[in-house]
Amino acid sequence: MSEEETELRDLVAQTLENNGVLSRIRVYKIVCILLRSILFTIQCNLLISALYFNVYVSQWFLRTNFTDEDVCLIAVIS
């Protein structure tokens, strides 16, 4: 990077800082990171809940004494 490019970069950065733009960009970046983290946590919790539900239903299904006709009816209904 040439000296002129460095000076221009520093001047732009200083102008953005003086106008409060850089601080808003930093806040926006932090908010985006936090939102991604929250969404990831929610997705993980939903996946875990779905897995627990599937295990529970599977265990219940295995504990009951269904005939072949019952299983076919359940498959058709769902």
N, C-alpha and C positions, 0 to 999 in steps of 0.2 A: 504494500500500500504506500503510495507516494505521500509526501509531506502535505501536499494540497488536499488530498483525499482525507487524510487524518484530521487536518484543520476543519474541513467541511463537516466531517462526522462529529467532531467535538462541538462545533457551532450549532449543528442541528440538535444534538443531544441537550446542550445547554438551553436552547430556545424551548424545546419540548418540556424540559424540567421546569423552566421559569413559568410556562403557561399551565403547568399542572397536568400536562398530558401524560408524562411518564408515570406519575404516581397512579393515575387512573388505569393505565395499561397494566401496571403491577398488580393493582387490586383485582382487575378483571382476570388476570392470569391465575391469581390465587383462588378466586371464586370458581373458575373453571376446574381447577385441580380438585377442589373440595367437592364440587358437584359430581365429577367423575368418580371420586372415591365413594360418595354416598350411593350413586347408582350402582356401582360394582357391588357394594355391600348388600343392597336390596336384591340384586340379581342372585347373589350367592345364597341369601336367606330364602328366596323363593325356590331356588333349585333344591336346597336342603329340605325344605318343607315338602316339595313334590316327591322327593325320594323317600322321605319318611312315610308319606301317605301311600305311595306305591307298595312299600314294604308292609305297611299295616294291612292294606287291602289284600295283598298276596297271602299274608299269614292267616287272615280271616278266611279267605277263600279255601286255603288248604285245611283249615280246622273244621269246615263244614262238610257235610256228607251229600254232595250234589251228585245227582245221576247225570248220565250223558245228555238226557233231554233238558235238564235244568241248565247245563252249561251251554247248550245250543240256544236256548231261549235267552239267556243272559247275553250271549254274543250278538244275537239278532237285535235285542233291545238297545244295546250300547252301540 
